[in-house]
Each structure stands twice: as structure tokens, then as C-alpha cells.
Amino acid sequence: MKNPKEDAAAPVAGPLKIRIDGKEFEFDIENPELPDWVEDNKLTAGGYPYDKKMKSDEYDETLERLQIELVKAQAWLQSTGKRVMSLFEGRDAAGKGGTIFVLRQYLNPRTARNVALTKPTPTELGQWYFQRYVAHFPTSGEFVTFDRSWYNRAGVEPVMGFCTPEQHQKFLDETPNFERMICNEGIYFFKFWLNIGRETQLERFHDRRWSPLKSWKFSPIDVAGIAKWDDYTKARDLMFERTHQEFASWIIVRANDKRRARLAVIRRILLSLPYEGRDLDTIGKEDKKIIGEGPSFLGTGA
């Protein structure tokens, strides 16, 4: 197995040739000027159904109403001892961290934890693969979010050579049974995949590279991953095929517009929890254009 410090961290040498919908484009992350073809398609990339972002006023008002409902849901968790666990997965720059932030913004941090693990320690590398994640599972009354999870072994690890093909296959074989145990334990379990188009990802990478406030988010893995879009797509599709189950379904959110994506995630969680005082009119209906379940919602190669 390759050392994660090797190869994957190597910088992209010069401009990249990128093929999208049969057309070839050039992209240079070291050029401070964003190409027009990225700017023009950053929202509609990958067949996104909206050509304009949600207006900020509408977003802010809706978000506040949903966050009030989240506070009510947390009170219900604490009074009943119920548990919630939500995984957030997606390509790099899909918006996982921002979504988790607004989800947890007004929750009591004592019983609403976020888990964002670094690379495994030597001790963890010698353990059962799922062991370091299980240690962070919710106790009575807790709401736990994972900013990336055990699904690293279905995405970045096989694509970047951080695990062997045998380890990848074993993970795909074992994960449905592992997640069945979670659900049988009575935990409200959510698996969100935030899906973005290629131009969307490139624009966000470019913003990170050139923003003095966001540059810490841009990593060597991001750089190496720019040229591996198709490899990540194949890994994602195989992951969906093998781990999308009725009892632990993949919830797909089209996330080119971060505002709509964040609301869609919160709305799905609220609609799934039978908490006291739930206001369905306030929560509203799901936008079926951007949220659905399983690989069929995305279509091939999206």
C-alpha cells in the first residue's frame, strides 16, 4: 500500500487538459484569472436544474425557520434519549463543511458534535477499519455529524492508492451489514452525498487557491484530484451500487447552489424525525429537482 504522503501530494504540472461533454478545455489553477468557460457554467454544470442561485433574503428567512425547528428537534432528542447520526460525503469542495455548520449553528454543542477525523494514526491503522469511527457514535440524546466518514475507503483511498484493491472490496462487502447494525440499534441514520458539477468544483478550487481567507482549505489532495474526476466518478458509482440499501439509503443532493443544498439537507432531517411540536408547514416540501435517493437520481456519470 502506498504511503499517503507519496505521489498523491505531487502538484499538477502546468495547465491541465480537461474534457467535458466531449469538448476539451485548459485549466490552470495557478492562473489567478478564472476561465470564462468555468465562470459561465459554474452553477449549471452537470445538468443542475437552476440557472440562478436562490436569493439571499429568501435563503436567510427559510434557514432561520428551519434552524428553529432543529432546536426543537434537539430538545426532543434530549428528552427521549433518541440518537441521530448523519454522514456527509461528496467530492472535494462539495460544500460539506458549510452544510454542517448551518445545521449545527444554533444547536447546543454539548449534545451536537461534529466529527472530522485526520488521517489514521499508526495505532488506528492496526485496528478494525470501522473502529475509530465507532468510538464517535452518539450516546443517548446526541446528534452527531461526520464530515467524511468510513466512506473514505470507497472514494479517496482507492482512487489515490491509499488502500489495496482487496481492502476496498472487503469494505464494500462489509459496509451494508455494518450499517444494518446501526439502524437496528435504533439510531436515526442519514447518509448524504452532496453532488456538484465539474465546473462548479473547479471554480471552488480556484477560489480557495486565491482567497487569503480560504487558502487553508486547498490541499495537495485537491490538486492531485483535479485530474481524477472520472476515477472518482467510477468509485462513487460503485459505492452507490454496493452500499445503497433500503434501511441505509444514499440521499443525493444536487449541491451546485450551496443555499438550496443546505436547506434540502436540513429539511430532509426534520421531515424524518418525529419530534414534539414539529411544524410541517414551516418545514415545507422537498425540492425534488435537487434531492432524491440512490444512484438512479443522478443518472450515469453525473
KAHUHU-V892223 format. One record per helix or strand of 2 or more residues. SS is the DSSP state (a for helix, b for strand). FROM is the first residue (numbers start at 1). LEN is the number of residues. If there is no record, write none. Layout:
BEGIN
ss;from;len
SS;FROM;LEN
SS;FROM;LEN
END
This chain:
BEGIN
ss;from;len
b;16;5
b;23;5
a;36;4
a;45;3
a;56;25
b;84;7
a;96;9
b;112;4
a;122;4
a;131;4
b;143;5
a;150;5
a;156;5
a;165;20
b;188;8
a;198;13
a;215;3
a;220;24
b;250;5
a;258;15
a;280;4
b;291;3
a;295;4
END
